[in-house]
Amino acid sequence: MDVDHSNWLSLKEFRNGIKDFGLSFPESSVEELFSYIDKDGQHGILFNEFLEALRVTEEEFTNYYSGANIDTDEEFVKMMKTAWKI
């Protein structure tokens, strides 16, 4: 994404990076996301700002994966049979 290796992303680099990953958002959403990540308002996303935006807290991780919790072996077997159609 950082085409010029400046350790920060311009809006153009950010926009192109989103497209390169096969994502499609309205331009207004790209600009809004860019501004949200650009915490210091310098019209560029610093490497640390980018990492902060992608960071997942322990609570977020736990909440996300708690829905995938399987309590018994029988539930696991059923899930595997369903997934593999066996």
Secondary structure by P-SEA (a helix, b strand, c coil): ccccccccccaaaaaaaaaaacccccaaaaaaaaaaacccccccccaaaaaaaacccaaaaaaaacccccccaaaaaaaaaaaacc
